Amino acid sequence: MTEHPSPQTFLVTGVSSGLGRAVAEVALEAGHTVVGTVRSPSDAEAFAALAPSRSVARLLDVTDDAAVFRTVDDVEETVGPIDVLVANAGYGHEGIFEESTMADLRRQFEVNVYGTVATVQAVLPHMRRRRGGRIIGITSMAGLITVPGTSFYQGSKYAVEGILETVGKEVAHLGIHVTAVAPGSFRTDWAGRSMVRSDRSIPDYDEVMTPVREHRLAASGNQLGDPRKAGEAILTIAGTPHPPAHLVLGSDGLRLVTAGRAAVDREIQTWAELSRSTDFPDGAQLPG
C-alpha cells in the first residue's frame, strides 16, 4: 500500500457500515484522522470510539445541502484541512423501470447524485485555496455497464461517473485529483438493508426480473469482494501521485465492465458509416 508522507485528514461520508466503514478503519489504522458522517447518534458514538481523538463523527443527511456545507466548513475549522474526501454515502434501488415510481427516482438521485455533488462542491473551495487535495467518489460497476432491474440506481451512478470525470478535468491544474471508484460485488449490506426494492406488479417482466432478484438475494453476504481490501485500494489511490480518473474494484467488476464497454465499442464501429453520414459534405463552416 502507498504510504502517505504524513498523517492526513479524511472526510468519509457514510461510515456506519460497508465500504465507507472499511475505508475509515484502514485510514485510521494508517495513522490518519477520519471525520465520518453517520445518520444516527448511536452510529456516531460507535465511530468515535474506534480511535479517540482521530475518529471524529458528524451527524449528516447528505440530501440537506446547507447541512453538508456547514459540516465541511466546521470540519475545516475545528478538525483541520480536509486532505481527502471519500464521497461514499448512497444506497441501491432495485426495480423494473415501469414498476418504479418517479418518487423512487427522485429519492435515488437526491442521495446518490445530489448528495455526492453537494459534498464535492463543499470541499472544493478549501482544496482550491490550498492548491491540493484528493476527491474520491464511490460509484459502482453499475455506472459503467447496465443490467436489467436497476435502471434508477445505474442512472445515478452513470451521472456521478460523468460529473466526477468532468470535475477532474476542471481542477487538475489546481493540484486537485479526482477519482471515481467503481466497485463490483463486495460483501457489504448493499443488497440487504442498503437496498430499496420496488414491488413487482407486471407479470410480463417476470422472465427478466425474477432470476435477477433471486440471484441478488442469494448472493447477499457471499459476494466475492473483501471490503477491507477495497479500503486498502482506496487508500492507495489517495496516496499515489497520479491517480486514475476511474478505478474498477474487484475481478467481477473488471470482467463485466471490460465486456460491457467492448460491446459498446463494437456497436459504435458497426454503425460508424451511418454516424458519419450526418455531416455536411463540405465540412464545418468555421468563422474566418
N, C-alpha and C positions, 0 to 999 in steps of 0.2 A: 504494500500500500504506500502511496505517495506520502511523504512526511511533510507537514507544514513547518515552516521555519520557526513559528512561534504560535502560542495559543491564539485562537481567533474566536469571534462571537458569531454563532449561527442563530438564525431565526428559522424555525421549522414549524409550519402550520400543520395541525392535526397530529399530535404526538401521543394520543391516548392509546393507539394500537397500530398494527400494520407497519407499512414501510416508514411512515413518519416516526414511529417509536423506534424502529431499528436504526434509522439514520441518527436519531438523537442519542441513543445509547452508544453507538460506535464513536460518535464525535466526543461524547463525554469521556469515554474510556481513553481517547487520544489526548485528553487534557484541555479540550476546548470548553468554552461556555456556551450553553444552548438555552435559548429562550424558546419554549414550546407553547403553542396555543392549544387550548382544550375548550370543551363546551360545558363542563360541569365542575363544581368545586371539589368533588371527590377525586376527579382525574387530575386536577391542579395540585392537590395535596400529594397524590401518589407520585407525580412527576417531580415535584420539588424535592422529594425525599431521595431521589436517585443519586444526586451528588450535591448536597447542600452547598450553597453559595455559587455553584456553577450550573445547576439545572433550575432555571427560572421559569415559572409557569405564568401564563397570562390567559385569562378567560376571554374568548373572542368568537364571535359569529362572523365568518368571513363575508357573509352577504350584507353586513352592515358596513357600508363604505366608510362612513365617518369614523366608526369604531376602529376600522383597520388603520386608517391614517393616524388616529390618536394613539393607538397601540405602538405603531412603528416609531412615532416621534418620542413616545415615552421610553421605549427601549433605548433609543439613541441617547437620550438624556440621562437615564438612570442606570443603565447596564453598560452601555458602551457602543461604539460604532459597529453596525452590522456589516460584517465582512462577507458572510454567505447567507443568502436566502434560499431555503428549500420550500417552495410552494407546493405543498403536498395535499392539503385538505380537499376532500372530494368524496363522491360516492357513485355507485353504479346504478343504472336503471335498465331493467330487462323488460322487454315487451315488444310484441309485434307493432309495427308503425301504426296500422289502422286501429289497433286496440288501445293505443296510448293517447292520453289527453294533452291538450295544449298546456294545461296546468303542470302536467308531468314534465313537459319540455321546458317551460319557464323555470321551474324549480331546479332542473338539472343544470341549466345554463347559469342560473344565479349562483350556484355553489361552484361548479367546476370551471366555468369561464369567468364570470364577473368577479368571483371571489379571488381567483388567481390574478386577474388583471389589476384589481384594486391593490393587492399586496405588492405586486411588482411596481405599480405606479407610486406606492407609498415609500418604497425603499430607494427608488431611482434618484430623487434629488440629493439624498445624502451620499450615495455612491458617486454621483456625478461630481459633487463638490470635492470629494476626496480623490477623484480620478482613479477609482478602482473598486472592484467588488465582483462577486460571483452570484449569478441568479440561476437557480436550478429549478425547473418546473417538472413535476411528476405528471406525465401524461399516461400513455398506455400504448401497447402494440395496437390497440383499437383506434388509435389516432393515425395509424399508417396503413391499416387494412380494414376490411369490412367482413362481418359475419352476420347472418340473419338474427334478429331478435334483440339487438342493442342499438338501434339506429340513433336514439337520442343521446345515449352515452357516447357512442362513437362520434357523433356530430360535435359534441362538446370537446372531445379530445382532439379531433381534427382542428377545431378552432384554436385551441391552445397551442398546438404544434405550429400552426401558421403564424400566430401572434408572436410567439417566442422567437421563431426564426427571424421574423422581421425586426423585432426589437434588438436582437443580437447584432444585426447589420447597422442599426442606428447608433448603437452605443459602443461598438468595438473601438473606435478611435478615442474613446474616453477611458480606456483601460478596464471596461466592464465586460465580462464574459457571460454569455447566456447559453444554457444547455437545456434542451427538452429531453427528459429521460423517459423512455417508453418501456415499462416492464411487461414481460409476458405474464404467465400464471405463477403467482407466488402464494405461499402458504400463509395467507392472511384471512381476515374476515370479509374481504371484498365481496365474495359470493354468498356470504352469510348475513350478518347484521348490517353490513355496509351496502347491501343491495336492496333496492326497491323494485318490486315486481308488479307489473300491470296484470289485472285479472284477464284470464282467457275468456273470450266470448264469441269468436267466429270460427266454426268448425273447419272452414276452408283452409285455415292456416295450421291445422293440427299436424299435418305431414311435415311441415317445416319446423314448427316451434316445439312440439313435444319432445323429440330427441335432443334438441339443443338444451332445453330446460332440465331434462333428466340427467344429461351428461354433466351439466354445470353443478347441479346439486350433489351428484355422486362424487365429483372431483373436489368439492369444497373440503379443505382440510388435508388434502392429499396431493396438492399441486407440487410441481417439480421444483419451483424456485424457493430458495432459502432467503428469508427476509434479511437476516444478518449479513449474508454475503452481498445482498443488494445495497445495504447500508455501507459496507466497506467499499463497494464500487463507486457509490456516490461520493464518499469522502475522497476517493482517489481523484475523481473529476474536479472536486472542489480545490484540490491542491496541485493539479497539473498546470504547467504554464500555458498550454494551448489546448483547451478542452474542445470537444466536438460540439457542433450545433445540435446534433441528435445522437442519442445513445440508446440502443436497444439492450435490455437486460433479459437474460435467460435464453437457453438454447432453443426453447419452443418459440419464443418471440422472434429470435433471429431467423429461424426456419420459416415461420409464417410470413413475416414481413418481407423477407427476401423473395419468397414465392409470389406474394401478392403484388409487390412492386414490379417484378419481372412480367407478370401478366398485364399490368397497365402499360409497361413499355412495349410489349408485343402488340397490344391493341392500337397504341399510338402509331406504331410503324405500319401496321396493316392498313390504316386509314390515312396514311400520310399524304397520298395523292389527292384525296378529297380535301384534306386540310389546306393544301397549297392552292387548290383551285379557287379559293375565295379571294385571292389577291387581285388588285387591279393589274392588268397586263403591263402597264408602263411603270409599275413600281410606286413607291411612296413619293408624294409630292411635297417636298420639304421647302420651306421659305428660303429664298435666295441668297 
